[in-house]
Amino acid sequence: MTGRPSLATRLAKPWSDGAGPITPPIHQTSLFAFDDYAAFEARMMGQSAEPLYSRVQNPTVAAFEQMMADLEGGEAAVAFASGMGAISATVLALAKPGDRVACVEHVYPDSYRLLERVLRPMGVEVTYHPPQAFAEDPDLLKGVTLAYLESPTSMVMEVIDLPRAAENARRHGALTVLDNSWATPLHQRPLESGIDVVVHSASKYISGHSDTVAGVVVASSQLIARLRDLTLPLLGAKLAPFEAWLLVRGLRTLVPRMRMHEATANLFVDRLAALPQVTRVRSPGPNSTPGLSGRSGLLSIELAEGVDIPRLADALQHFRLGVSWGGFESLIVPAAITLRQSGEKNAAQRFGVSPRLVRLSLGLEDAEDLWADFAQALEAAAT
Ligand SMILES: Cc1ncc(COP(=O)(O)O)c(C=O)c1O
């Protein structure tokens, strides 16, 4: 065999090469004991890497971290209890008071709130920019410590030219962080485009089964060491062993799941574009930006005035109304509801989203069944 096996082959690799279990055991323990004084002392002095305490190190979590580092093509990974745990641990480890963070507009609402409610009051300057500015304005990141990016962005699905954005950042010594939850490493490998840090809400496609909330960060060993030294132990948002085991299980089927989401999304995109009730389809696909090689099942559409959106939502049989995405089940989120969310502003309220926009997360149901459902609901919603 020559060359590096494909991603699907690597994901199907048994956990252990020898005889015995092919999936990682769940190390459901808070601490790890040592055989003798010398071994304990060596670990405390940093002379051995034996697991010590599950807040910072656990073999089941390590199995998931290794798979994610391999998939994203990074040197190392560190997992967290949620996507927000991963994002906050990253931003708080890499930016300090007096620094400037440049963030893309339409970033995930709680990432936006993290910057506004935690980073800004700490004395971090935060600025927001349209996606294309990161590639097109070579001096946008002058004086910036961290560029926080999503591609595509939440709700409106706008993409960034990542190789150009990374090049611009490097010129000014800014670190780049990209939330790759939408594309997964199957469709986009940002580190290969020069991005420094990849973060994931593993609650989405990585898990794939809507039964886990988790997050992970992939980067160079040096950057991951900064998180392991500071924000993993001190903020303590560690991933639980059972959740890590579920994520390893989810990853085994990442490729076939993503292929099915993509096939259903392709069918929807083609047919939606032909409907007079649909004024815009927002669904980036292969070739829409450098480095993006596929389409996920999360897309947005904008509906003409003649469609009653609450009636459409209530007429759907297979689609459920609910937040999150990336699972086996199809979901919709009308932007009109997001725009009415209470509490600190979300990114949709701050940057503006059409109330005619509806986000669809296409699940693993039969594509024709989903389409028939959507088409009948659209008819029922005609005013
Ligand atoms: C793009 C994106 N990033 C991050 C998150 C946060 O992840 P979690 O809910 O796992 O904390 C979400 C959650 O919906 C998301 O959509």
The ligand as an SDF file (V2000), in Angstrom:
LIG
                    3D

 16 16  0  0  0  0  0  0  0  0999 V2000
  -21.2790   27.2430   14.1560 C   0  0  0  0  0  0  0  0  0  0  0  0
  -21.3930   26.8790   15.6020 C   0  0  0  0  0  0  0  0  0  0  0  0
  -20.3090   26.9860   16.3810 N   0  0  0  0  0  0  0  0  0  0  0  0
  -20.3530   26.6960   17.6970 C   0  0  0  0  0  0  0  0  0  0  0  0
  -21.5140   26.2850   18.2910 C   0  0  0  0  0  0  0  0  0  0  0  0
  -21.5350   26.0280   19.7660 C   0  0  0  0  0  0  0  0  0  0  0  0
  -21.4170   24.6670   20.0110 O   0  0  0  0  0  0  0  0  0  0  0  0
  -22.0030   23.9570   21.3340 P   0  0  0  0  0  0  0  0  0  0  0  0
  -23.4800   24.0980   21.2760 O   0  0  0  0  0  0  0  0  0  0  0  0
  -21.5100   22.5590   21.1690 O   0  0  0  0  0  0  0  0  0  0  0  0
  -21.4180   24.6430   22.5090 O   0  0  0  0  0  0  0  0  0  0  0  0
  -22.6640   26.1070   17.5120 C   0  0  0  0  0  0  0  0  0  0  0  0
  -23.9180   25.5920   18.1290 C   0  0  0  0  0  0  0  0  0  0  0  0
  -24.9800   25.6300   17.5590 O   0  0  0  0  0  0  0  0  0  0  0  0
  -22.6070   26.4410   16.1320 C   0  0  0  0  0  0  0  0  0  0  0  0
  -23.6930   26.3680   15.3490 O   0  0  0  0  0  0  0  0  0  0  0  0
  1  2  1  0
  2  3  1  0
  2 15  2  0
  3  4  2  0
  4  5  1  0
  5  6  1  0
  5 12  2  0
  6  7  1  0
  7  8  1  0
  8  9  2  0
  8 10  1  0
  8 11  1  0
 12 13  1  0
 12 15  1  0
 13 14  2  0
 15 16  1  0
M  END
$$$$
